[in-house]
Amino acid sequence: MDKNRVKGAAKEASGSIKEVAGKLIGNDRLRAEGAAEKVEGKIQTKFGKAKDAVKNALR
């Protein structure tokens, strides 16, 4: 498993937490930061999956 997949999943989780916290306390900036971090995490996870697929194809 590529390290980007793990880091991406962690970013997604922390982004989700920030987004929910921002919604709960009414902080639009925190909510937006969380949403952006969640998207970054999804991209990083997909990048890690692609790297894994290439590594497996080359074996």
C-alpha positions in Angstrom: 0.0 0.0 0.0 1.4 3.4 -1.0 2.0 6.0 1.7 -0.1 8.5 -0.3 -3.1 6.3 0.2 -2.6 6.4 4.0 -1.9 10.1 4.1 -4.8 10.8 1.9 -7.2 8.9 4.0 -6.0 10.8 7.1 -6.5 14.1 5.4 -10.0 13.1 4.3 -10.8 12.2 7.9 -9.4 15.4 9.4 -11.2 17.4 6.7 -14.5 15.8 7.5 -14.0 16.6 11.2 -13.1 20.2 10.5 -16.1 20.5 8.2 -18.6 19.2 10.7 -17.0 21.3 13.5 -17.4 24.4 11.3 -21.0 23.6 10.7 -21.7 23.0 14.4 -20.2 26.2 15.6 -21.3 28.3 12.6 -17.7 29.0 11.4 -17.8 29.2 7.6 -14.1 29.5 7.3 -13.4 26.3 9.3 -16.1 24.5 7.3 -14.5 25.6 4.0 -11.1 24.6 5.2 -12.4 21.2 6.1 -14.1 20.7 2.7 -10.9 21.7 0.9 -8.8 19.4 3.0 -11.2 16.5 2.4 -10.9 17.1 -1.4 -7.1 17.2 -1.1 -7.2 13.9 0.8 -9.4 12.2 -1.9 -7.0 13.4 -4.6 -4.0 12.1 -2.7 -5.7 8.8 -2.0 -6.5 8.3 -5.7 -2.9 9.2 -6.6 -1.7 6.5 -4.2 -4.1 4.0 -5.7 -2.8 4.8 -9.2 0.8 4.3 -8.0 -0.1 1.0 -6.6 -1.8 -0.1 -9.8 1.3 0.8 -11.8 3.6 -1.0 -9.4 1.3 -4.1 -9.6 1.2 -3.9 -13.4 5.0 -3.9 -13.6 5.4 -7.0 -11.5 
